[in-house]
């Protein structure tokens, strides 16, 4: 009975450890994606400050900015790959988006985010060179022209 309890207990701890590791990885990935786009917007010196959100962070006093930031964050969630599937958006990025709205950079951020997603989708389209030599033109997908 003791063996069963410790074995089950160990499995629960391993699962919890795995879940924590997965969550930390997803958070790092999201931050990396946001940082990449902010750098493309020219925020080389300010990128870390823009992404820094803590208990002393504040939203813009302008309620219209906050409403716009919320709307744009929803667009990001729906139309980009900035957030890995199943992670949803974290409230910290509402703060970041609010800052971007205040800086008049939010729409540019959205545009680059959508462009980034389109570029990632193109990575999955096979090139004609990736097909096996034995593939005949009939076997090729319609978007690939035969040589």
Secondary structure as GFF3:
##gff-version 3
##sequence-region A 1 147
A	DSSP	alpha_helix	2	40	.	.	.	ID=ss1
A	DSSP	alpha_helix	47	51	.	.	.	ID=ss2
A	DSSP	alpha_helix	63	79	.	.	.	ID=ss3
A	DSSP	alpha_helix	91	102	.	.	.	ID=ss4
A	DSSP	alpha_helix	106	122	.	.	.	ID=ss5
A	DSSP	three_ten_helix	128	130	.	.	.	ID=ss6
###
